[in-house]
Amino acid sequence: VSIGNICRSPIAEAVFRKLVTDEKVENKWMTDSAAVSDWNVGRSPDTRALSCLRNHGIETAHKARQVTKDDFQTFDYILCMDESNLRDLKRKSNQVKDCKAKIELLGTYDPQKQLIIEDPYYGSEKDFETVYEQCVRCCKAFLEKSH
């Protein structure tokens, strides 16, 4: 989960989906991404996010959506990108009874200990590449841990 669901979280979602598909465990996972805000609802990911994924042979048809109460009751994990997402999600989860999702930073799984995945929106192609690499490392580690 990220602020607007057009840069970081769709990259993480697409990366994770490819990982579970490659590992032949995609039937065990329901993968999605969402936004804390409602700014970009219905929009495709940022073109730089799409081209970064495409460079790595990954396609996504994701459309931005906002996180819902159901998400907290349906998903086992809600992984987010930075401290402000974490705060917002924890606040939202407090309003949901029987929240079953474990809310944490995706970066807690990074073997290289980069806790925060910075928003590349105002950055360069290179920043999108950094996000991609962080997502790959974190998603792999997360998948190994939760197998």
N, C-alpha and C positions, 0 to 999 in steps of 0.2 A: 504494500500500500504506500502511496506517495501523495503529494498535495493534489496534483491535477490529473494523474493517471495517463500522461501522454509521453513521458520520457523513461523514468527509472523503473516503475513497476511493470509496464508492458514488456520491457527488456527482460526483467527478472522472470516474469510469467512465461515468456517465449523460451527463455533459456531452460527453465525448469521443465517445461513441457517436452522440449527436445531430449533432455536428460532422461526423463522417465520413459520416453518412447524408445530411446536407444537401449535402455536397460530392460526393456520389455515389461515394465511394471506400470504402464500408463493406466491400466484398468483399476489400479489400487489408489489412484490419485485423482482428486478433482482440483483443478488448478484454475485460478482466476486472479485478476488484479482489479483494484478499485482505487478511488480517490477519497481523500478526506473532505475535499471541497466539492462544490458542484459546478465549478468554472467551465469544465470542458466536456460535460456529459454528452455522449454521442459522437465525439470527435475521434478520428483515427489517431494513432500515435504520431508524434513529431516526425517529420520526414527524415530528420537526421537519425532518429532512433531506428526507423525502418531501414535506412540504408546501412547503418551499422550492423543490424541483424542480418540483412541480406548478404553483406560481405562475409558473414560467417555461415552462410547457407541456411539461415532460419527465416521463415515467413511467419507473419501473424496477421490475423484478421480482427484483432481486438478493437473494440470501441470503448471509449472511456465511460465509466459509470462511477457513481458514488457508493461508498460503503453503506450497507443497510443493517438494520437490526438482525435480520436473518443470518447475515454473514457471521455474526458473533455466536449464533446458535448452531450453525451448520458446519463451519470449518474448525478443524482441530488446531490449526495454526494461522495466525495473521502476522505476517512478517513485514516489517516496515523499514523505511530507509534512513530516517534521522530522528533526533530527539523530539522535535516538535510534532512529527507524525505519531510518535509513541505516546506523547502526552495527550494529543487529541483522541487517539484511539482508546486509550485507557479511560478517558473521561466519557466517551461515548459508551464504552462497554459497561460502565457503572450504571447506565440507565437501562441496561438490558438484563431482565432476569434470566436465569439459567444460561449465562454466557459460558460456552464451553471452550472457546478459542483461547489458546495460549498466545498472548501478544508479545512479540519481541522484535528486536532489531535484527534484520537479516545479517548485518555485519557481525553479530556475535558468533557466527559460524565461520568467519573468515580465518583461515589458517595464518594469513599474514597480519591479522589483528587490526585491519582497517575497519573500525567500528561503524563509521558513518559513510553512507553512499551519497555523495553530494549531488545536488540537482545540477545537471549539465545544461539546463535550458539557455542560460546566458553565456555558455561557454562555447568551445570549439568542437570540431569532429573528434579531436583527441580526448576531450572530456567524456564524450559518449562512449568511446573505446574503453576508457578507464572504468566507467560504470559497467560496461559489458564484462570486462575481466573480473571485476569484483563480484558481479552476479554469478559468473561461472564458478568461481572459487567457493562462494558461500553456498550456492545451490548444491554443488557436489558434496560439500561437507555436511550440509543439512540432510541430504538424501541418505548418505552413509549412516548418519546418526539415528535417523528415524526409520530405518529399514526394519 
